[in-house]
């Protein structure tokens, strides 16, 4: 998907907060943790050094006990529990 299509998946008040997307990581050889590899590719590409969190429903695409991962359920998406977890984690990042 292009960035504009991705932005429109979310509510209008969030469109401006979706600022970029991860580059595609080649499938061959497939990384063990594909989504993690995509995020790390973006971090490297952009030379990003700040705090970050990943919100995802694909737990198996991240290393075990990955600290930056906030998990949501595929069937539910973002609900109050996920928002509370994100809020807590973002506030923690801002204190560092």
Residue frames relative to the residue before (quaternion, step in Angstrom):
aa qw qx qy qz dx dy dz
X 1.0000 0.0000 0.0000 0.0000 0.00 0.00 0.00
X 0.4007 -0.6706 0.5468 0.3012 3.52 -1.13 0.52
X 0.7213 -0.4815 0.2874 0.4065 3.55 -1.27 0.42
X 0.6511 0.5236 -0.3261 0.4423 3.60 0.91 -0.85
X 0.6402 0.5111 -0.3263 0.4717 3.60 0.97 -0.78
X 0.6460 0.5164 -0.3169 0.4643 3.57 0.99 -0.81
X 0.6358 0.5380 -0.3326 0.4423 3.58 0.93 -0.87
X 0.7202 0.4719 -0.2612 0.4364 3.59 0.92 -0.85
X 0.4782 0.6207 -0.4564 0.4216 3.57 1.26 0.08
X 0.7158 0.4285 -0.2267 0.5027 3.56 1.13 -0.74
X 0.6544 -0.5025 0.3777 0.4203 3.56 -1.26 0.30
X 0.6795 -0.5344 0.3297 0.3796 3.56 -1.18 0.66
X 0.6647 0.5144 -0.3194 0.4377 3.61 0.99 -0.71
X 0.6922 0.4502 -0.2831 0.4878 3.61 1.24 -0.19
X 0.4158 0.7435 -0.4572 0.2553 3.63 1.20 -0.33
X 0.7150 0.4689 -0.2638 0.4465 3.60 0.80 -1.00
X 0.6400 0.5321 -0.3303 0.4451 3.59 1.21 -0.33
X 0.5946 0.4952 -0.3644 0.5181 3.58 1.27 -0.21
X 0.0576 -0.8812 0.4687 -0.0244 3.55 0.02 1.33
X 0.8010 -0.0041 0.0318 0.5979 3.58 1.18 -0.39
X 0.2518 -0.7376 0.5946 0.1974 3.53 -1.31 -0.03
X 0.5866 -0.5921 0.4220 0.3569 3.54 -1.20 0.48
X 0.5008 -0.6252 0.4930 0.3394 3.57 -1.12 0.60
X 0.5423 -0.5988 0.4688 0.3573 3.55 -1.21 0.41
X 0.2442 -0.7441 0.6068 0.1360 3.53 -0.96 0.91
X 0.5125 -0.6597 0.4407 0.3285 3.62 -0.79 0.93
X 0.4783 -0.6850 0.4798 0.2679 3.53 -1.06 0.84
X 0.7609 0.3207 -0.1866 0.5324 3.60 1.11 -0.52
X 0.5009 -0.3781 -0.7495 0.2106 1.61 -1.04 2.19
X 0.5212 -0.6647 0.4425 0.3011 3.55 -0.92 0.91
X 0.4148 -0.6902 0.5227 0.2798 3.61 -0.81 0.92
X 0.5985 -0.5754 0.4149 0.3722 3.56 -1.15 0.59
X 0.7783 0.1627 -0.0723 0.6021 3.57 0.99 -0.87
X 0.2463 -0.8536 0.4425 0.1219 3.55 0.33 1.35
X 0.7044 0.4469 -0.2930 0.4671 3.63 0.73 -0.95
X 0.6036 0.5344 -0.3533 0.4747 3.57 1.04 -0.68
X 0.6442 0.5240 -0.3144 0.4600 3.59 0.97 -0.85
X 0.6307 0.5277 -0.3326 0.4616 3.62 1.01 -0.76
X 0.6637 0.5011 -0.3031 0.4653 3.57 0.91 -0.93
X 0.6720 0.4933 -0.2992 0.4642 3.56 0.89 -0.91
X 0.6031 0.5409 -0.3536 0.4676 3.60 1.12 -0.62
X 0.6471 0.5015 -0.3204 0.4766 3.61 0.98 -0.82
X 0.6415 0.5292 -0.3246 0.4507 3.60 0.90 -0.92
X 0.6659 0.4901 -0.2901 0.4820 3.58 0.97 -0.87
X 0.6605 0.5269 -0.2994 0.4432 3.58 0.89 -1.00
X 0.7625 0.3738 -0.1848 0.4948 3.57 0.90 -0.95
X 0.3399 -0.7556 0.4814 0.2862 3.58 1.32 -0.19
X 0.2264 0.8036 -0.5074 0.2133 3.54 1.10 0.85
X 0.0865 -0.8227 0.5616 0.0173 3.58 -0.89 0.96
X 0.5521 0.6444 -0.3828 0.3652 3.60 1.25 -0.04
X 0.6818 -0.4553 0.3594 0.4457 3.54 -1.30 -0.06
X 0.0327 0.7984 -0.6007 0.0237 3.57 -1.17 0.52
X 0.1728 -0.7441 0.6363 0.1079 3.52 -1.35 0.46
X 0.2492 -0.7255 0.6173 0.1745 3.53 -1.23 0.53
X 0.1537 -0.7492 0.6390 0.0818 3.55 -0.93 0.96
X 0.2233 0.7934 -0.5262 0.2094 3.58 -0.45 1.15
X 0.3658 -0.7153 0.5494 0.2296 3.54 -1.26 0.46
X 0.6309 0.5410 -0.3179 0.4563 3.59 1.28 -0.13
X 0.1620 -0.8354 0.5210 0.0659 3.56 0.41 1.27
X 0.6616 0.5326 -0.3088 0.4281 3.59 1.00 -0.79
X 0.6316 0.5405 -0.3289 0.4480 3.61 1.25 -0.22
X 0.6793 0.4073 -0.2682 0.5484 3.56 1.35 0.21
X 0.5929 -0.5546 0.4231 0.4023 3.60 -1.13 0.50
X 0.6192 -0.5523 0.3938 0.3956 3.60 -1.12 0.56
X 0.8514 0.1041 -0.1058 0.5031 3.57 -1.09 0.80
X 0.2187 0.7987 -0.5267 0.1916 3.57 1.07 0.75
X 0.4200 -0.7798 0.4136 0.2110 3.58 -0.40 1.28
X 0.7021 0.4753 -0.2832 0.4483 3.62 1.01 -0.68
X 0.5793 0.6152 -0.3713 0.3847 3.61 1.22 -0.16
X 0.0927 -0.7259 0.6801 0.0449 3.51 -1.01 0.99
X 0.2607 -0.8141 0.5087 0.1032 3.54 -0.56 1.20
X 0.0483 -0.7453 0.6633 0.0470 3.51 -1.11 0.81
X 0.4738 -0.6633 0.4950 0.3011 3.56 -1.20 0.44
X 0.5704 -0.6320 0.4119 0.3248 3.56 -0.90 0.97
X 0.7124 0.4699 -0.2643 0.4492 3.60 0.86 -0.91
X 0.7322 0.4113 -0.2199 0.4963 3.58 1.16 -0.58
X 0.2588 -0.7621 0.5434 0.2385 3.58 0.88 -0.93
X 0.7598 -0.3135 0.2673 0.5030 3.53 -1.03 -0.83
X 0.0319 0.7910 -0.6081 0.0597 3.53 -0.62 1.18
X 0.7663 -0.3704 0.2413 0.4662 3.59 -1.25 -0.06
X 0.6385 0.5259 -0.3355 0.4508 3.62 0.96 -0.77
X 0.6605 0.4919 -0.3044 0.4787 3.59 0.97 -0.84
X 0.6331 0.5207 -0.3289 0.4689 3.59 0.97 -0.81
X 0.6499 0.5088 -0.3182 0.4663 3.59 0.95 -0.83
X 0.6504 0.5059 -0.3117 0.4732 3.59 0.97 -0.85
X 0.6504 0.5085 -0.3130 0.4695 3.59 0.93 -0.88
X 0.6464 0.5296 -0.3156 0.4496 3.57 0.91 -0.92
X 0.6644 0.5023 -0.2953 0.4681 3.56 0.89 -0.95
X 0.6962 0.4794 -0.2766 0.4571 3.57 0.87 -0.97
X 0.6405 0.5061 -0.3285 0.4751 3.62 1.00 -0.77
X 0.6456 0.5113 -0.3261 0.4641 3.58 0.91 -0.84
X 0.6319 0.5240 -0.3214 0.4720 3.58 1.05 -0.74
X 0.6412 0.5190 -0.3154 0.4691 3.60 0.99 -0.82
X 0.6741 0.5144 -0.2944 0.4409 3.57 0.97 -0.84
X 0.6359 0.5379 -0.3218 0.4503 3.59 1.17 -0.54
X 0.6194 0.5836 -0.3390 0.4010 3.57 1.16 -0.57
